[in-house]
Structures are given as C-alpha cells and as structure tokens.
Amino acid sequence: MLVGTLLSPTARAQAATDHPMTPSEAAPPPPPRQSLDDAWWTGPMLANSAATLPRGHFLIEPYLYDASSPHSDGFGSLTYMLYGLTDRLTVGLIPVLGYNRMDGAGDSSGIGLGDVSVQAQYRLTEFHEGSPLPTISLQLQQTLPSGKYDRLGNRPGNGLGSGASTTTLQLNTQTYFWLANGRILRMRLNVAQSVSGKAQVEDVSVYGTANGFRGHARPGNSFFVNAAWEYSLSRRWVLAFDLTWRRNHGTRVDGVMLPGDAHIRRSSGSSEAFGFAPAIEYSWRANLGVLFGTRVITGCHTPTTITPAIAINYVH
C-alpha cells in the first residue's frame, strides 16, 4: 500500500495523532545493568589479577593439574598464598609440588618440591565504574631453584626444578565492560619479561645431560603476553577464556664429559608457544569459588601439552 507516502506532512502528523503507538509497539526498555556487587569471580585459569588485596586480607588458591604430553604426565599442585600488606601492596608465596609419570622407566620416586616463587604486586591505578581507566599494577616475582634438577640417576622424573633463579617483571591490567544485555565482561591483559641465571649441572639433568657431565646451563630469557575474558552469566556462574603467547630464547648448556675433557656446548634455539584455556567458574559466596579449566599449549619448537586443572579460590 502506498497511501501513507501520498499524504502531506500535515496529514501524516494528524494520522499519528489519531492513531498513537500502543505500549506493545513502543521500544522495549533496556535490560537492567548488572552491578559489580552482583558478579562473583574466581579469576580465569592463567591471567593474574591487577587488583590488590585490602590490607590484612589473604587469598589462598590451590591448583591441581595434569600436564599431559604424548609420552608423559606431569601431575602437580601449585598454590597461590597472597597477603595484603597495604591496600596497594600485596605479597605472596607460590609453592609447587609435582610427580612425573613417563613412558617406560624413570618415573618420579615420589611427590617432590618444585621451584618456589615469591612475589610482590603494587597497584598504580584502580578501576571505577564510568571511568575508562583500568586497574594497573606492577608485579615482581622471583623464582627460587628449590626443585631437584640434576644428579637424577635413573629417575629423570625426579626433575621438578630448573636449578636457576628467575626474575620476572610483569605489568597487569584489568577492566570491566557492560554488554548490550546488561551483563558484565571483565578483561585482563598482562605482559611479562623473565630473565634467568645459570644453573650448575652434574650428571643426568632436566637439560638432557648424561652421567659424567660437569658444567652449567642457562635458561633463555622469555617474553609473555596473556589476555583473558570473563563473562558473568549470573551472580555465581562465569565463563572464562585465556589466550597466551610466549617467546623463549634458547637454553644454553656448556661443560665437559668425564672421564676426559670432551667439551659440550649446545643451544636449544628460540621457541614460540601459543596457548588457550577455556574455563568455567562457580562461586558459593563472594569470597569462595571453584574453577574448572583446560590449558592447551603448542607452537614452534614447543611440545604440545594439554593440562586440565581445578582450583579453589578463597579470600579472607
């Protein structure tokens, strides 16, 4: 019908007055906007939070995981233990326990201690609703060579450490977006640089050396980027997804084989690794929740690993 197009502007205005829009024809109201207090989070599987704990509060988050590759499984437990020294400064300890299962002989003789990390995080800015400025923090982490890494004998699975001290400086950011349906999408973007020292190495080691080797190894420096998104389905349920990229410079091994003085010098070469980790979060309370997720890592000169994990997050 073309009748409407033939009416004059005055006639069209009169027609609109004579036939006003009914409530059902009016534009629907926008969905209610979810409040920050109505979204409970545990955090994604990989990306660290840029937020710091309030003074006097502590966080405990143990992870249980299985780093599975074609010929081995690395069962482990990693626990974040963090404490708020001030509202802006959080310090923490991250112990690691592990057990390696390998095809054929060479499994771990028992559960062992891996390399332990200590860290401090200082918050520079804090997100406020309505502001484009995210929460930004600087994190300094020192990984200590506490895990066994050489003189492994016929038990290469006992190698749970690196023997080298590693310093990591990381920039963490976190912000919030409200989607068209009113739900919250939280995003994290973290960037890190790690530098490692030398490890003195004897005999069979995690660096592929054999009995009789005397020398040292130095893990290559690495650069790491991690982005993560968390979508709040409801107050208790959250979908999470991590993306990661890491570039490692080659690990160098230098030494001699005894008896004799045959010199050995080799480098593993640089490598790149890409990863993703889908997860689901459920919170019983605002300060207590659980995460189920799986991390997949693959790349150039990088073995492919699939790591399912479960974590409990508790803040007091």
C-alpha positions as CSV (number, residue, x, y, z in Angstrom):
1,M,0.0,0.0,0.0
2,L,1.3,3.5,-0.9
3,V,-1.4,5.5,0.7
4,G,1.0,6.7,3.5
5,T,3.5,8.0,1.1
6,L,0.9,10.2,-0.7
7,L,-0.2,12.1,2.5
8,S,1.1,15.6,3.1
9,P,3.2,16.2,6.2
10,T,0.2,17.8,8.0
11,A,-1.9,14.8,7.2
12,R,0.7,12.4,8.4
13,A,1.0,14.3,11.7
14,Q,-2.8,14.2,12.1
15,A,-2.8,10.4,11.3
16,A,-0.1,9.9,14.0
17,T,-2.3,11.8,16.5
18,D,-5.4,9.8,15.6
19,H,-3.5,6.5,15.9
20,P,-0.9,6.8,18.7
21,M,1.5,3.9,19.3
22,T,0.3,1.3,21.8
23,P,2.6,0.1,24.6
24,S,3.3,-3.1,22.7
25,E,4.6,-1.0,19.7
26,A,6.9,1.2,21.8
27,A,10.6,0.4,22.0
28,P,11.4,-2.1,24.8
29,P,13.2,-0.7,27.8
30,P,16.9,-1.6,28.0
31,P,17.8,-4.6,30.1
32,P,18.8,-3.8,33.7
33,R,22.6,-3.1,34.1
34,Q,24.3,-5.7,36.3
35,S,26.1,-4.2,39.3
36,L,29.7,-5.1,40.2
37,D,28.5,-6.5,43.5
38,D,26.2,-8.9,41.7
39,A,29.1,-10.6,39.9
40,W,31.3,-13.1,41.8
41,W,34.6,-14.1,40.3
42,T,37.4,-16.6,41.0
43,G,39.5,-15.3,38.1
44,P,40.5,-17.1,34.9
45,M,42.8,-20.1,34.7
46,L,46.0,-18.2,33.8
47,A,45.9,-14.4,33.9
48,N,46.9,-12.8,37.2
49,S,44.7,-10.1,38.7
50,A,45.8,-6.5,38.6
51,A,43.8,-5.8,41.8
52,T,45.5,-6.0,45.2
53,L,44.1,-7.4,48.4
54,P,42.8,-5.0,51.1
55,R,45.2,-4.5,54.0
56,G,45.1,-7.6,56.3
57,H,43.3,-9.8,53.8
58,F,44.7,-13.0,52.5
59,L,44.0,-15.3,49.5
60,I,44.6,-19.0,49.1
61,E,44.2,-20.6,45.7
62,P,45.4,-24.2,45.2
63,Y,45.5,-25.7,41.7
64,L,45.6,-29.4,40.9
65,Y,46.6,-30.2,37.4
66,D,47.9,-32.8,34.9
67,A,50.2,-31.5,32.2
68,S,49.8,-34.3,29.7
69,S,52.0,-34.8,26.6
70,P,52.4,-37.7,24.3
71,H,54.9,-39.7,26.4
72,S,54.5,-38.3,29.9
73,D,52.2,-36.8,32.5
74,G,53.2,-34.1,35.0
75,F,50.8,-34.2,38.0
76,G,51.2,-31.2,40.1
77,S,49.8,-28.7,42.7
78,L,50.5,-25.0,42.6
79,T,49.2,-22.8,45.4
80,Y,48.9,-19.0,45.5
81,M,49.2,-17.7,49.0
82,L,48.8,-13.9,49.0
83,Y,48.6,-11.3,51.7
84,G,47.6,-7.6,51.6
85,L,50.4,-5.6,53.4
86,T,48.6,-2.4,52.4
87,D,45.6,-1.6,50.2
88,R,48.1,-1.1,47.3
89,L,50.7,-3.7,48.1
90,T,50.2,-7.5,48.0
91,V,52.9,-10.0,48.7
92,G,52.8,-13.7,48.2
93,L,54.4,-17.2,48.1
94,I,53.8,-19.8,45.4
95,P,55.0,-23.4,46.3
96,V,54.8,-26.1,43.7
97,L,54.6,-29.9,44.3
98,G,54.8,-32.5,41.5
99,Y,55.1,-36.0,40.3
100,N,56.2,-37.1,36.8
101,R,55.0,-40.2,35.0
102,M,57.0,-41.2,32.0
103,D,56.7,-44.0,29.4
104,G,59.0,-46.8,30.3
105,A,61.3,-46.4,33.4
106,G,62.2,-43.1,35.0
107,D,59.0,-42.0,36.9
108,S,59.4,-39.8,39.9
109,S,60.3,-41.7,43.1
110,G,57.6,-39.8,44.9
111,I,56.0,-36.4,45.2
112,G,58.6,-33.7,45.2
113,L,59.0,-30.0,45.6
114,G,59.4,-27.8,42.5
115,D,60.7,-24.3,42.2
116,V,59.1,-21.9,44.7
117,S,58.2,-18.3,43.8
118,V,57.9,-15.2,45.9
119,Q,56.2,-12.1,44.6
120,A,55.1,-8.5,45.3
121,Q,52.5,-6.5,43.4
122,Y,51.9,-2.8,43.7
123,R,48.7,-1.2,42.4
124,L,49.2,2.0,40.4
125,T,45.6,2.8,39.5
126,E,42.1,1.4,40.3
127,F,39.1,1.0,38.0
128,H,36.0,3.0,38.9
129,E,32.6,2.5,37.1
130,G,32.1,5.2,34.5
131,S,35.9,5.8,34.0
132,P,37.9,4.4,31.1
133,L,41.0,3.9,33.3
134,P,41.6,0.3,34.1
135,T,43.3,-1.1,37.2
136,I,47.0,-1.2,36.6
137,S,49.7,-2.8,38.7
138,L,53.4,-3.8,38.6
139,Q,54.4,-7.3,39.8
140,L,57.9,-8.5,40.6
141,Q,58.4,-12.3,41.0
142,Q,61.5,-14.2,42.0
143,T,61.5,-18.0,41.3
144,L,63.9,-19.8,43.6
145,P,65.8,-23.0,42.5
146,S,64.3,-25.3,45.2
147,G,63.3,-28.2,43.0
148,K,65.6,-31.1,42.1
149,Y,67.1,-30.8,38.6
150,D,70.4,-32.7,38.3
151,R,72.1,-35.9,39.6
152,L,68.8,-37.7,38.7
153,G,70.4,-41.1,38.0
154,N,67.8,-43.5,36.5
155,R,65.0,-41.3,37.8
156,P,64.7,-38.4,35.3
157,G,61.1,-38.0,36.5
158,N,62.5,-36.5,39.7
159,G,63.5,-33.4,37.8
160,L,60.9,-30.9,39.0
161,G,63.0,-27.8,39.0
162,S,65.4,-25.7,36.8
163,G,68.3,-25.1,39.2
164,A,68.3,-21.4,38.1
165,S,66.9,-18.3,39.7
166,T,64.4,-16.4,37.5
167,T,63.3,-12.8,37.9
168,T,60.0,-11.7,36.2
169,L,58.7,-8.2,35.9
170,Q,55.1,-8.1,34.9
171,L,52.5,-5.4,34.0
172,N,48.9,-6.4,34.9
173,T,45.8,-4.6,33.8
174,Q,42.1,-5.3,34.4
175,T,38.9,-3.5,33.4
176,Y,35.1,-4.1,33.0
177,F,32.6,-3.7,30.1
178,W,28.9,-3.8,30.2
179,L,27.4,-5.6,27.2
180,A,24.1,-4.8,25.4
181,N,22.3,-7.4,27.6
182,G,23.4,-5.6,30.7
183,R,25.9,-8.4,31.8
184,I,29.5,-7.7,32.7
185,L,32.5,-8.7,30.7
186,R,35.8,-8.5,32.7
187,M,39.1,-8.3,30.8
188,R,42.7,-8.7,31.8
189,L,45.8,-8.0,29.7
190,N,49.2,-8.8,31.2
191,V,52.7,-8.5,29.8
192,A,55.9,-10.0,31.4
193,Q,59.6,-10.3,30.8
194,S,61.7,-13.0,32.6
195,V,65.4,-13.3,33.0
196,S,67.2,-16.4,34.3
197,G,70.6,-17.0,35.8
198,K,72.9,-20.0,35.5
199,A,72.5,-23.4,37.0
200,Q,75.5,-25.6,37.9
201,V,74.8,-29.1,36.4
202,E,76.2,-32.5,37.3
203,D,75.3,-35.8,35.6
204,V,71.7,-36.6,34.4
205,S,69.6,-33.4,34.5
206,V,66.5,-31.8,33.2
207,Y,68.7,-30.2,30.5
208,G,69.3,-33.6,28.8
209,T,72.8,-34.1,30.1
210,A,74.2,-37.6,30.9
211,N,76.2,-39.2,33.7
212,G,79.7,-37.7,33.8
213,F,78.7,-34.2,32.7
214,R,80.1,-31.2,34.6
215,G,79.1,-27.7,33.6
216,H,76.3,-25.2,33.7
217,A,73.0,-24.4,31.9
218,R,71.2,-21.1,31.5
219,P,67.5,-21.0,30.5
220,G,66.8,-18.4,27.9
221,N,65.0,-15.1,28.6
222,S,61.3,-15.1,27.8
223,F,58.6,-12.6,26.9
224,F,55.0,-13.4,27.7
225,V,51.6,-11.9,26.8
226,N,48.3,-13.1,28.4
227,A,44.8,-11.8,27.6
228,A,41.7,-13.1,29.4
229,W,38.0,-12.5,29.3
230,E,35.3,-13.5,31.9
231,Y,31.6,-13.3,31.1
232,S,29.2,-13.2,34.1
233,L,26.3,-15.5,33.3
234,S,24.8,-14.9,36.7
235,R,26.0,-13.9,40.2
236,R,27.5,-17.4,40.7
237,W,28.4,-18.6,37.2
238,V,31.2,-17.2,34.9
239,L,32.6,-18.3,31.6
240,A,36.4,-17.6,31.2
241,F,38.8,-17.8,28.4
242,D,42.6,-17.1,28.3
243,L,44.9,-16.5,25.3
244,T,48.7,-16.6,25.7
245,W,51.8,-16.1,23.6
246,R,55.4,-16.7,24.8
247,R,58.7,-16.3,23.1
248,N,61.7,-18.1,24.7
249,H,65.3,-17.6,23.8
250,G,67.3,-20.8,23.6
251,T,68.6,-22.6,26.7
252,R,72.4,-22.9,26.6
253,V,74.3,-25.8,28.0
254,D,78.1,-25.7,28.4
255,G,80.5,-28.2,30.1
256,V,82.7,-31.3,29.8
257,M,82.2,-35.0,30.0
258,L,84.2,-37.1,32.5
259,P,86.4,-39.0,32.3
260,G,88.4,-37.0,29.9
261,D,87.6,-33.5,28.8
262,A,85.3,-33.7,25.8
263,H,83.7,-30.3,25.6
264,I,79.9,-30.0,25.1
265,R,78.2,-26.8,24.1
266,R,74.7,-26.6,22.7
267,S,71.7,-24.4,22.5
268,S,68.1,-25.4,22.2
269,G,67.3,-22.5,19.9
270,S,64.4,-20.0,20.3
271,S,60.8,-21.1,20.5
272,E,57.3,-19.7,20.4
273,A,54.3,-21.1,22.2
274,F,50.7,-20.2,21.8
275,G,48.0,-21.3,24.3
276,F,44.4,-21.0,25.2
277,A,42.5,-22.0,28.3
278,P,38.7,-22.2,28.5
279,A,37.2,-22.5,32.0
280,I,34.1,-22.2,34.0
281,E,33.8,-20.6,37.4
282,Y,31.3,-21.2,40.2
283,S,31.2,-19.2,43.4
284,W,29.3,-20.3,46.6
285,R,30.0,-16.9,48.1
286,A,31.6,-13.7,47.1
287,N,34.9,-14.9,48.7
288,L,34.7,-18.7,47.8
289,G,34.6,-20.3,44.5
290,V,35.9,-23.1,42.2
291,L,37.3,-23.1,38.7
292,F,37.4,-26.0,36.2
293,G,39.5,-25.4,33.1
294,T,41.9,-26.9,30.5
295,R,45.0,-25.2,29.1
296,V,46.4,-26.2,25.6
297,I,49.9,-25.2,24.7
298,T,51.5,-25.7,21.2
299,G,53.9,-23.9,18.9
300,C,57.2,-23.7,17.1
301,H,59.8,-25.9,18.8
302,T,57.4,-26.4,21.6
303,P,55.9,-29.7,22.7
304,T,52.1,-29.8,22.7
305,T,50.6,-30.2,26.2
306,I,47.0,-30.4,27.4
307,T,46.5,-29.5,31.1
308,P,43.2,-30.0,32.8
309,A,43.0,-28.3,36.2
310,I,40.8,-27.5,39.1
311,A,41.3,-24.6,41.6
312,I,39.6,-23.4,44.8
313,N,39.7,-19.6,45.4
314,Y,39.3,-18.3,49.0
315,V,39.7,-14.8,50.2
316,H,39.5,-13.9,53.9
